[in-house]
Amino acid sequence: MAGKTFDYFSLRAAAEGGLGDISRLPYSMKVLLENLLRYEDGRSVTVDDIKACALWAVDKRSDREIAYRPARVLMQDFTGVPAVVDLAAMRDAMKILGGDAQKINPLSPVDLVVDHSVMIDYFGSADALTKNMDVEFERNGERYEFLRWGQKAFQNFRAVPPGAGICHQINLEHLARVAWTGEEGDRTLVYPDTCVGTDSHTTMVNGLSVLGWGVGGIEAEAAMLGQPVSMLIPEVIGFRLTGRLREGMTATDLVLTVTQMLRRKGVVGKFVEFYGPGLDTLTLADRATIANMAPEYGATCGIFPVDAETLTYLRLTGRPEDQIALVEAYAREQGLWRTPEWDPVFTDTLELDMSTVEASLAGPKRPQDRVALSGAASALKDVLTAEGVTDHGKGFAASGESYDLHQGDVVIAAITSCTNTSNPGVLIAAGLVAKKAVEKGLKRAPWVKSSLAPGSQVVQDYLEKAGLQSSLDQLGFNIAGFGCTTCIGNAGPLAEPIANTIDSNKMVVSAVLSGNRNFEGRISPHVRANWLASPPLVVAYSILGNMQKDITTEPLGTGSDGQPVYLKDIWPTSAEIQATVAACVTREMFQERYANVWTGPQQWQDITVVEGETYTWSDTSTYVQNPPYFARIAEESGALQNITGARPLAILGDSVTTDHISPAGSIKADSPAGRYLLEHGVEKKDFNSYGARRGNHEVMMRGTFANIRIKNEMIPGIEGGMTKHIPSGDVMAIYDAAMAYQAEGTPLVIVGGKEYGTGSSRDWAAKGTNLLGVKAVLVESFERIHRSNLVGMGVLPLQFPTGVDRKTLKLDGTEVFDITGIEGDIKPRQDVRVTITRADGSQETITALCRIDTADEVEYYRHGGILQYVLRSLVA
């Protein structure tokens, strides 16, 4: 690009042209402002929208709705497959309505990375990687054939084949450009690289100064098809970092501290932007670790401005020199470059002196529940007590094995997840811990299932160059896959003697993983206490083998010299880690690995691709089916109706996650989804996971609210996806009850508490809710993505008034709900009346807030969902 001329929408010129002083706008607000300037058309983006963005510097908040258009879309396969299924179904519907099927085509670049389908069936052996990939292709053949069709059928759509790594790490290391370019006539425009992704942790690329966040698959599909992302101008919380991490502390310790602080602050629906002198001490990988966990602290994004470290990382990861030069020139010209004087205005701020960060874990079931490492043993004992375990030290013989299992034993130790496997510092630290442990003669506890699943193949290269992979192998941390494994629920099965011992004795055992998610039932159905930890701590706990022991004071084990070995004896110094990273992580590794990232393994290349404008659906497929969203769709939408005579399908508590609503993990044989698969000739060993079967609505609607740990207050004391059918009073699976209600013509509501829909940006949590016949969800508060997904599927999100909830109303599930005030038309965030009729005939009316937040969302709801709206728009 040397000597090349680029056009751009100048923030400086806009300021001089009447916008006024915007120099102290946060980095993220400048990116939004540029987006509005570039797309101003007097309709979807107006001059008043632009002025509102500029005036933010004065008011530091705004209630104005804007239309934002990201440069590109990122997908992983769990969410990507159903998105491509929906596009294929839209092509069918377009033809039925007499339109051009080719109009259903991504207008923005779409990259899908197949990274969520590898499971840890094999571990602790040299051939674990090969065996797991063979099983992955065997299980997912139907899905992969479908994706290969999508590659051929859709323009602007690319797929990274299985085995390359995790989408967020590939985005960080290869796909992201920081400054994006596009051809427009005879000129080349340069503008900020921005994206939305069908995974919550899309925010990881914020560490590279790319504004991006997770959306549901349905929102991503709309963005692909040229629809703007409708959003309110956000509040921006400034997080000032000072000092530097103390000796021995890791980026994981830092991010768990940041997550806890921001959750306490309350940043749901807000942007978080990091600034301050402490940024100078953080590598870009450290920044990406913090940005990755924005969903865990609840923010829309957690972004860092462009500076010299951004360029250093682009150079390290093999980006072309002319692209790096463009990034610097554009960032400096637009006022996006962080200088020592960088001090934007924010809606609110908080501060952390990084020298105060201590070694930490988070658990046992929420990523924001940070525990000091020195208090982990005590925290585990509290879990045992809460679970009713009276004899904390009791052991149970594992059938056929030479050891006993004890309460709190670590049965899974996994180095996994985009959060940490993108960070050479913590992975090198894990390798050094393993090396020192092996030299001392330590071994992994025999009941621990250990695994290493890097987020890119470059990790393998630098661990091998550093001579550390062999030590990890000796402790059972052989590379078992390149992808998202334990963190997403793909830990694979525990050995039968261990699983049976746990289940038959109702034991409380632990998993320690370097992930970002540890929600109930997610990691393994057999594990009740799940702890997030840095990669080196994962290695250490695999040796210690039990969470009841205080790892900071008790020996990990006995060395070959007969002496006790403590954690401090094998913990590497910061200087050791930094020297190894500097010597062993090279630009050439990234260039070589990413040169062929689109090719894929031989199994991928050998897939037969049937080409065609529309997809040929197979009635016998249990992975991919034509969804019913467009059945009987008319060219015009009907009038809105009040919801009358609705029954509660479930009454749920606080912090119900998308894992509770739409599990990603294993499928139980006696569940509705399991029964469906068995009836269709699928053996239990071939069930795969809910996540892998998201392309089949028949499986997924049966899996909705089927999490083994969900608690429905309509049936106290019963765990799992069950409910009480009214008026029969019969207790049954939620799916079975929903089908009974549908046969009776009874609409349904879900009632919940605070933070409803926390967790992954899982479109199936909204799709399944819709297909079960739920018309409204009434809760105390919503997590951002799930609320918008409900609207996108035509489900009405309602919020209790302050001081009123399911408990104050004494709801037990026998009530009937009438929701009025939506007939004909509705306005954003208007009040609606909810009349509750109890079993004895008495009534109570409350005023609920309609959480359809924007005018665009009103249109989506009026059409029955965002896809129906887009389809009708394209036909028109």
N, C-alpha and C positions, 0 to 999 in steps of 0.2 A: 504493500500500500504506500510505499515511499513516494512522495510527490503527488499523491492522489488527493483530489479535492472532495470534501464532504459538505453537504448541506445539513443544517441543524436548526432546531427551534430554540432561539437564544433566550435564556432566562434574563440575561443582562439587558438585552434589547427590550424585553417585555417590561422590565422594571423601569427603564428609562422612558418607555412609551406610555406610562401611566399607572402601572401596578404599584409603584412605590418601592420602598426598601424591603427586599425579600432576602437580604444577605444572611439574616439569622434564622431563617426557616430551618427546621431539622432536615437532614439529608433526605429522609423518606418523603417529606412533604415537597421538597424540590423535585423529586422524581415524579410524584403525582401531578404536580403543577405542569411539568414538561409534557406529561401524557395528555393533559387537558388542552394545552396549547396546540399540540400536534393534531388533536382530533376535533378541535372546535368547528362546529358546523351549523350552529344556531338552533339545532334540534336536540340531539342527544347530549351535546356539550355546548353550553352557552357562555357568553362573556361573563354573565353573573356567576357561573360556576367557577370560572378562572379567578374572578375578583374575590370570591369567598375563600379560595385556597390562599391567595396572597394576604388577605386580611387575617388569616389564621395567626400570623406573627403577632397580631395585636391581642386577639381574644383567646388564642391558644386552644380553641375548641370551636366546633361548628355543628349545627344540626342539619347541614345541607347535604342532600343526596347528589352523588356524582356518578358518571358512567366511566369506568376505568377499563382500558383495553390492554391486557398484557401482551408482550411480544410473542410468547410461545406457551405451550402446554407440556407438562411432564406427567407421565403415568408409570405406575408399576402394574404388574399383571393381575393381581387380585382385584384391583379397581379398574384396570384397563380393559380386561376381557369383557366385563359387563358393559363398559362404555362402548366398546366396539360392537357388542351385541345390540345395544340400543341404536347405534348408527345403522347397522344392518336392518334392524326392524323398521327404522324410519324410512329407509329406501323402499322397503316393501309397502309401507303405508303411503308414501309419496306416489307410488305407481297406482295404488288403489284410488287415490284422490285425483288421479289424472295429471300429476305433476311430473317433473323431470327428476329421476332418481339421482342423476349426477349432481344435482344441487346439494345433496347430502354428502358433503365432502369437507374435510378440514380446510378452513381458510387461513388459520394460523399454523405454524410448524408444530407438529406433535411428535414427541419422542416417547416411546414406551419401552421400558426396561423390564425384561422378564427376570425378576429377582426374588419373588415371594413363594416360589413353588418347591424349592429344595428343602427337604426335611432331613433331620439327623437320624436316619435309620441305622447308619453305621458310624462308629467313632473309635478313636484310639488305635487306629491301624493305618498302615501306609497306603492301603487301597480304599480308605473310607471315602475319599473324594470321588473316585471313579465309580464306586458302587452306588453312592447316593445319586450321582448324576444319571446313571443307568436306570435307577428306580424312578427318578423324576420324569424322564422321558417316557417310561412305560406307563406311569400313572396319568400323565398329562398330554398324551398323544392327541386326543380330540381337541383340547384347548389350543395346542400349538399348531395344529392344522388350520384351525380357525384364524389364529393370528397371522399365519402365513398368507391366508386368503386376504385378510385385511391389508397386509403389506402391498399386495398387488392391486386390490380394488380401490383403495383410497389414495388420493394425492396428498402430498404434504404430511405423510405419515411414515415414520420409521420405527423399527423395532430392534432393540439390542437383544440378541439371543441369550438364552440361559447360560449361566456359568461365567459371566463377565464381572458381576458384582452387584452392589446395591444402587438403585436409581439415584439416590441423593449423593452418593460418593462419586458416581460417574458424572453427575451433573456438575459437582464441584471441581472434579479433576479434568473434565473434558468438554462437556456440552456448553457450560456457561461461558459467556464472552465479556461480561461487564458492560462493554459498549456494543450494542447490536447495530447491524446495518441492514438496510433494505433498499431495493431499487424502486424508484418512482419516476417513470418516464425516462428522461435522459439524465437524471441526477441520482446520486446515492445519498440517502439520509443516514445519519448516525444518531442514535438515541439510547437511553439507558436499557440495558438488558433487564427484562422483567418476565416473570412467569407465574402461572398458577399450576398446581399439581394435584393429582388425585391421591395424595398421601399427606397426612398432617406434617410430616417432617420435611416437606419441601422447603421449609424455612431454613434448612441447613445452609442453603446457598446465600442466605443473608450475610453469612460470615465473609463471603466474597463480594459484598456490597451489591448483590443482586436482589432487588425487591421481589419477593415471591412468598406465597403461602399456600396452604392446603385448602382445597375446596372439594365438595362432593363430586362424584363422577358426573352427575347431572349438570352441575354448574360448569364443569370442565367441557362437557359436550357442547353446551351453549356457547362457551368462549371459542371453541374450535369452529363453530358454525357462524362466527362473526358477531355474536351478541356480546355487548359489554357486560362486565361484572358491575352490578349495581351495588353501591356501598355508600355509607355515610362518611363524610370527611372525618377521619379518626382523631381521637386524642392521641398524643404522642408522649410517652413517659420516658424521660431521660434517665439512664442508669450510669452514674459516674463511677468509673473504676480508678482507684489509686493504688499505689504501692505495687508489690509483686508477691507472687506465691513464695512461701517459705520452703526451705530445703525439705524434700520428701513429699511435698504436696503435688497433686496431679490436677490436670484440667477437669477430670471427673469430679474431684472434690469441689472445685470451683463451681462447676455447673449445678451440682446438687444444692450448693449454698444459694446461688442465684435463683434457682427454681423455687426454693422455699421462701426466699425474700419476696419475690414477685407474686407468688400465690397469696402471701399475707397482705401484700399491697393491694391486690385486686386489679388485674390488668386485662380481664376478659374483654375481647372486642377492641382492644387498644393496640397501637403500635408501641414497641419498646425500641429505643435507640441507645446504643452504648457510646460513651464518650469519656474523655478525661485522660490524664497522663498515663494511667495504667495500661491503656491500649498499646503503648510502646513496648511493653514487656510480654505481650501475647503474640504467639505465632498465629498465622491464619488458620491453621488446624485447630488451635485452641478457640479462636473466635467461632469457627464453624461448629465446634462442640457446644458452645453456649447457644448459638443460633438454632441449632438442631432441636433443642428442647423447648422452643417457644410454645408448642402445644401443651407441654407439661406445666409451664407457668401460666398458660392460659391466653397468651398474647396472640394477636394476628401474625406478628412478625417480631423478630429480634435482630435488628440490623446494625451493621457497622459501616461507616463511610469509607470511601476510597482513600488509600494512602500508599506509602512506599511498600508496606508489607503486602498489599494487594498485588503490586507488580512483581515482587519477589516470588510470590506463590504462582502467579501466572507463568513466570519464567521457569520455575522448578518443574511445573507440571507439563511443560512442553508446548505451551502456546506460542504461535509465531511471533517473532520480534515486532513485525509491523502492527500486529493486533495489540501488543503491549504498549507500543508507542501511541496508538490511537486512544487506548483507554486513558493514558496519562494526559494527553493533550485535551481530550474531550472533558475529562473530570476537572481539570484546572480551568478551562474556559467557562464551564457552566457553574463554577462555585461548588462543585461536589468533592473537591479534594480537601482532605483533613490537614490542616496546618497546626502548629503548636498553639495558635490563638483560637482554634476551633471551639466555639462556645455558643451553640444555638439556644433558642428559647424553647421551652417544653411546657406541656400542660402541667406536669408535676415531675418531681425528680426524687431519686433515692441514691444512696452512695454506699460503696463497699470498699474498704481497705483490704486488698487481697492478702496482705500479710496476716490477717486474722483468720483466714480460712484454715479449717482443720480437716484431718482425714475423716471421710464420711461414707455412709451407706444411705440408701433410701428404701423404706419398706415398712411393713410387710406386704402392702397392697396398693400403695399410691406413690408415684414418683416424687411428689412434693413433701413426703414425710421423711425428711432428712434425720438421720441418727448419727451422732458422733461415733466413729469406729470404736472408741473405748466404751461406748454404751450399747454396742450391738448385742452382746450376750444378754444383757439385762432386758433389752427390747424383745429378744426372742423368748425369754422366760415369761414376759408379760403376755406374749401371744399364746404360749402354752397354757397359761392360767386362764386366759379369755376363752380358749377352746375347750376348757374343762379337763385338761390333763393334770392329774393330781400328783403322779409320780414322775417327775421330770427326768429322772435318771434311769428309768426302767428300760431294759433292752429286750428285743424280740429276735429270736433266731430266724435268719433268712433261709428259707428252705433250700437245701442243696448247696449252701454256701458255708464258708468257714468263719463267718463273722455274724455278730448280732447288729441289728439296726436299733438306733436310739432316737428318742425324740429330738428334733432339731438337727438331725444329720443332714448334711449337704448331699443331695442325691443328683443335682444338676449343677455343673460349673461350666458356664459358657461365655467365651469371648465372642461377642456377637453384636450386631446392630450398627447402623450408620453413625450413631452418636460418637462412638469411640474408635471403631475400626478405620475411620478416616484420619485418625490422629497418630502419626508415626511416633510421637513422644510416648504415649501411653502403651502402644504396642511394643515398642522397643523395651520399655520398662518391664512389660510382662515377660518378654524373652529373657531379659537379664535376671529377673527373679527366678525363672525356670532354670537358667544356667547355674546360678549360685546354689539353688536347691539341689540340683542333680549332683553338683560337685560336693555338696555336704552329705550326699547319700540319701536324700529324702525321696519319698514316692507318693503318688496320689493315693488317697484312701480308696479301697477297692469297690466301695458302693457308689462312688461318684461317677456320673456320666459326664465326661469332659468333651468339649468341642471348641474348635476355632473356625469361625466362618467370616473371613475378611470381606470388606465391602468393595475391594478391587483386587485384581491380580497383582498389582504393584506391591501390595503388602507381602505376598509370598517372595517376591524378588528381594526386597530389602531385609526381610527376616533371614533369608538364606545367605545373602551376602554378608550379613553381620554374624553368621555362624550360630544363630539363636534358634532356628527352627528345629534343629536336631534335639536341643534340650527340651523344647516344648513337646516334641514328639515323645520323648522318654517319659513325660508326665501325662501322656494321653491327649495332648492338645495338637494332634495332627490336624491339618486342614481338612475339614469335612464338607466344605461347600463354599461357593462364592455367592452370597446372597443373604437375604433377611431370614434368619432361622428362628432361634429360640425366642427372640423378642416378639415375633409375630405369632407365636404359638406353634412353631414348627420344630419343637425340641425333639420330636419323635418319641417312641415308646420307651419307658423304663424297662429294664430286664424284668421278666415275669416274677422271679423270686422276690425282688424288691417291691414291685407294684403290689403283689399279693400280700406281702407282709404289712405294707402300709395300710392297705384297705381293710384287711381282716382285723387289724388292731387299732383302726381309726387313729393312726399316727399323724403327728404334725411334723412334717419334714420341710427342708428348705431348698431353694434354688438360689444361686448367686450368679448373676449375669451382668455383663457390661452393657446393658441395654438402656432403653428409655421408657419401657413400659413393663409394669409388674402387676397389672390389674388382676382381680380374683378370677381364677379359672383359666387365665390366658396362657401361662407358661406350661403347665401340665395339670391334668385333672387330679393327679395324685399329690400335688404340692400346694400346701396352704400358705406358706410364708415365702415370699419372693423378694429378693434384695438386689437392688441396683448397686453396682460397685465398679471401680476402675479395673481394667484388664489385669494389672499386677496383683490386685487383691483377689480377683477370681482365681488366679493360679495359687495364691497362698491358701485360700479357703479350700481348694481341692485337696490340699495336703493335710490341713487341719481336720477337715471332714465333719465338723460339727459346729453349729452356730451358738451352742450354749457355752462354749469355751471362749474366753476373752483373748482374742488374737493379739492384743497389744501387750499382754503380760504372760500368757501361758505359752509353752513351747509348741511349735508346729509339729514336732516329732523328734525322734532321736537320730542323730547323724551316724554315719558309718564309723566314726571314732567313739561311739557310745555316749557322746555328750548331747544335751538338749540343744535344739536349734530354734532360735526365736526369729520373729518377723524382721527385727532390726538387723539380724545377721545376713539376711539375703536381700534386703531392700537396696536398690542401686541409688547412687548419688545423682543429683541433677546434672553434674558435670559429665558423669559416665553416659547418661542418656543423651545429652546434647552432642557429645563427641561422636557417639555411635550414629545418631541421626545424620549429622553433618557428613560422616564418612560413607554412609551406606544408602542414603536416599538420594537418587540422582535423576536429573532431567531425562537422561536416555531411557531409563526404566519406563517412564510415562509415555514417551514417544513410541517405544517399541510395543508396549501393551495396547495402546489405543490405535495403532496403525490398522489393526484388523478387528476392531471391536464389533463391527457390523456383520462379520462373517459367521461366527458361531462355531460350535463343535460339529463334528461330522453328522451326529444324529439330527441336528437342526437342518443342515444342508440336504439331508436325504429325504426330508418330508415332501411328499407329493402335494403340489398346490393345484387345486381346481379353481380356475379363473372364472370370473363372471361379475356382471354389474351388481347382481343381488346374490345373496348367499343361499345355497341349497341346504335347508334345514333338515336334520335327520330326526325322525320321530323316536328313534331308539337311543339317541345320545342322552347320557345322564350328566353331561358337562355343559352343553350349549343347547338352549332352547329359545324359540321365538317368544319374547315376553308379551303379555297381554295388554300393555299400556295403550296400544293404539287400536284395540279391538272396537269395532263399531264407531270409530272416530268420525265426526261430521266436520264439514268445512267451517262451520261457525260454532263458537262456544255457546252453551246455554246460560240462562240467568242463574245467579247464585241463590242458594236455598239455605234457610235456617236449618240447624241440626236438631231434630226432635226425637225423643224417645230413646236416647243413647244409653247404653249400659257400659260400666267400667270393665275393660278386659283385664286390667291389672292396676293395682295401687302400689306404687314403688316409693322408695326412700330417697335419701340424698346421694349425690355423686354416682348416679346410674350412668354407666359408660356405654359407648357404642359397642363395647365387648359384651356387655350384658344384653343389649338389644339385638345385636347381630354378631354372634361369636365367630371367630376366625379359626379356632382350633379344631380339635378332634370331634368326630361325630359318633355319638353313642348308638349302639345297635338297637336299643329299645326306645329311642327317641322317634318322633314323627319323621324326621329326615332319614334316620337309619332304617326305619321300616319301609320308607319309599324306595331307598336304594336296594334293599333286600328283595322287595317285590319286583324290581327291575333287573334282577339277576346279578347285582354287584355283591361280591363277597366282602365280608367285614374288612379283610386285609387290604382291600382296594378302595375303601371308603374315601381315602385322602382326607382333606380338611374342608371345613365350610368355606374358607377363603378361596381354595382352588376350585370350588364348585359354584362360584358366584355368577357364572354364565348361565346357570339353570335356575330360573325363578321357582320351580317346584321344590327344589332342595332348600333354597334360601328362605322362602316364606315359611317353610316348616321349621327352619332354624331360628326364626325371629323370636326373641325373648326366650330362647332355649338354653341360655348359659346355665351351667350346672350350679353356679353360686348365686343366681338371682333370687331375690326374696320378694314375693308378692304378699303384701300385707292383708290381702283378702283371705289368705290361708296361712295363718301364723304357724311357725314351727316346721314348715315344709320348704325345702330348698330346691331350686331348679325351676324350669319353665312350666309351671303348673298354675291353674286358676280354678275358680269356682263358677260354674255356669248357673246363671240366674234366669228363670225362677226354679229350675230343677234342683239346685243345690249340689249337683254332682261335681266332684273334683276331677279335673282332667287336664291334659296337655293344653297349653294356650292355643296352639294351632287347631286342635280338635274343637275347642270351645268357639274359636273364631269362625270355623266352618259351620258350626251349629247355629251361631247367631246370623251368619249370612243366609243360611237356609230359611231362617225365621224372618228375614228382612229387618234385623235389628242393627242399627249403626252402633259404633263403639267409640269409647274414649279411653285414653290412658291418663292416669293421674300420677304425679310424681312430686319430688322435693326440689332441693337446690342443685344447681350444676347438672341439670339433666342433659345427657348426650356428650359428656366429657370424653375425650380420647380421640381415637383415629377418625379421620374424615371419611367415614364409611357410608357410602351412598345406600348400601343395603339396609342400614338401620332405618332409613326413611322409606325405601322401596318396600321392605317387608311390612312395615307398619301400615302402609297404604294397602297392600294386597290382603292383609288380614281384615280389612274393613274398618280400620280406625279412621275416624273423621276429624278428631281433634285431640291434642295433647295439652293437658292443663297442669302446669308445674309452677314452682316458685321462681326458678330462673333456668335459662338455657345456656349451653355452650354454643359459641358463635356458629360453627359449621353445621352442627346438627339442626339448629333452628332453621337456617336457610335451606337445608336439604328437605326438611319437612314441607316448607312452602313449595319447593321445587317439585314435590310429589303430590301437591294438592291436599296436604294435611294441614289443618288450622292449628298454629301454635298459640296457646293462650297462657297468660301469666296471672297467678293469683294476685289480688291486691295486697298491699303491705299489711302484715298482721293476720292474714287469713291463709290457712293451708289445710292440707288433708287432716291434720290432727285437730286443729281448732274446730273443724267442721264435723269431726268424729265419723269420717267416711269408713264404711266397712265393705262396700262393693255391692250392696243390695239396692243402691239408689238408681234413679233414672235422671238423666241430664237433658235439659232443653237449652240450646244455645241460640239466642236471638240477637238480631241487630246486624246480620250479615246478608240478609235477603236483598237481592237487587244489586247492591254495590257496597263496597267497603272502602275506607280510607286508611292509609298507613297509621299504625299504632292507635287506632280508635278503641274506645271502650265497647265491650259487648256484655250482654246480660246472660248469666248462667243460672238457670233455675234448677234446683236440686230437689227432687221429690223422693222422700224416704219410703221405706216399706210400709210404714203405718199411715201413709198418705199426707203427712205434714210436708211443708215446702219451705225452702229458704232460697233467696236470690242474692247472688253476689255480682259485682261488676269486675270483669276480668279485662286485662289489657291484651288486645290483639297484637301479637308480635309479628305481623306482616309489616316490615319496617319501612319499605320504600314503595314508590309508585310502580316500579317495574315488578316488584314482587306481587303487588295487587293484580297485575295482568297475568302473571304466572298462575296465581291461585284461581283467577276467574276462568282460565282455560283448562283447569284441572291438572296443571303441572307445566314446568318449563319446556319440556320436550314437545308437548302438544302445542304450546304457544309458538315455538320455533317452527314446527312443521306447518302450522296454519299460515304463518308469516311467509314461509317460502312458497307455499302453494299460491298464496295471494299475489 
